[in-house]
Amino acid sequence: MNTFMDSTEIVVRVRHADGRWSARTVWVVVLDGEAYVRSAFGLRSAWYRRVLRHADTEVEVAGARLSVTLQPVDDPELVQRVSGAYRAKYGMSWPGPVESMNAHEAAATTMRLTDVGQVPQLPA
């Protein structure tokens, strides 16, 4: 998961039912070697709702596309630790948005990136 450690943002790509992909730039934090993301708009975010329906998901980070599974986090203590990681990583530069990311609506969407694998590149 070191790929995520130095990244400020990653792009989450989620497949629609019709096969199209949509992309959303999100902040990422790392705790104990595990990467976490949140939906800034909570359940209102379409990409987050598609992830909950087990849509295919990829992330783009550091110039690489990786297949991932986003696993919801329901442990309140871990959600609080992730909030602290958001505050530590982004709070000095973006205090207002960090407060939004740590508010209940967004914090309730905390997800761990698991099953990270390389997406095969198509031949040129």
Secondary structure, DSSP 8 states (H G I E B T S, - for coil): -HHHHT-SEEEEEEE-TTS-EEEEEEE-EEETTEEEE--TTGGG-HHHHHHHTT--EEEEETTEEEEEEEEE---HHHHHHHHHHHHHHHTTT-HHHHHHHHSHHHHTT-EEEEEEEE------
